Amino acid sequence: MDIKMQTADRNLLLELSGELDHHAAKNAIRDLELAVDAALPRRLLLDFGGVTFMDSSGIALLLRAKRCMDALDGSMQVCHVPPQAKRVMDAAGIGRLIHIKQEGTV
């Protein structure tokens, strides 16, 4: 799992790529927390476009990101979610807690 970070105007973009499984999740969560702590964003955007596989450990990452942003009174959004990861998110009902941008919407 690789995470690339970009910040601008208190917006934080994290681009995830690779497999988000139980082996990668621990480091990914740590990297996410470090990035949020450093940027103190008002808005977090998680780009899942490069995620090739996700299991339930990815849900833990999403919930941790939400907790971090709630603590900052900020918002978060997930975008470019591949079909396999979307099925995992849907099965967990994560869309009720976190905004998942559907392709083609504004």
ChimeraX attribute file (.defattr): number of C-alpha atoms within 10 A of each C-alpha:
attribute: neighborCount
match mode: 1-to-1
recipient: residues
	/A:1	17
	/A:2	16
	/A:3	18
	/A:4	12
	/A:5	15
	/A:6	12
	/A:7	15
	/A:8	9
	/A:9	9
	/A:10	13
	/A:11	17
	/A:12	21
	/A:13	23
	/A:14	21
	/A:15	19
	/A:16	20
	/A:17	17
	/A:18	16
	/A:19	18
	/A:20	25
	/A:21	17
	/A:22	15
	/A:23	11
	/A:24	16
	/A:25	21
	/A:26	16
	/A:27	14
	/A:28	20
	/A:29	19
	/A:30	13
	/A:31	17
	/A:32	21
	/A:33	17
	/A:34	12
	/A:35	20
	/A:36	22
	/A:37	12
	/A:38	9
	/A:39	18
	/A:40	18
	/A:41	24
	/A:42	17
	/A:43	19
	/A:44	24
	/A:45	20
	/A:46	22
	/A:47	20
	/A:48	22
	/A:49	15
	/A:50	17
	/A:51	20
	/A:52	17
	/A:53	17
	/A:54	23
	/A:55	17
	/A:56	16
	/A:57	18
	/A:58	23
	/A:59	20
	/A:60	15
	/A:61	20
	/A:62	21
	/A:63	16
	/A:64	16
	/A:65	23
	/A:66	19
	/A:67	13
	/A:68	21
	/A:69	20
	/A:70	13
	/A:71	9
	/A:72	15
	/A:73	11
	/A:74	17
	/A:75	18
	/A:76	22
	/A:77	17
	/A:78	20
	/A:79	16
	/A:80	17
	/A:81	21
	/A:82	15
	/A:83	11
	/A:84	13
	/A:85	20
	/A:86	17
	/A:87	14
	/A:88	18
	/A:89	21
	/A:90	11
	/A:91	11
	/A:92	12
	/A:93	12
	/A:94	16
	/A:95	14
	/A:96	9
	/A:97	10
	/A:98	17
	/A:99	14
	/A:100	19
	/A:101	15
	/A:102	11
	/A:103	9
	/A:104	5
	/A:105	5
	/A:106	5
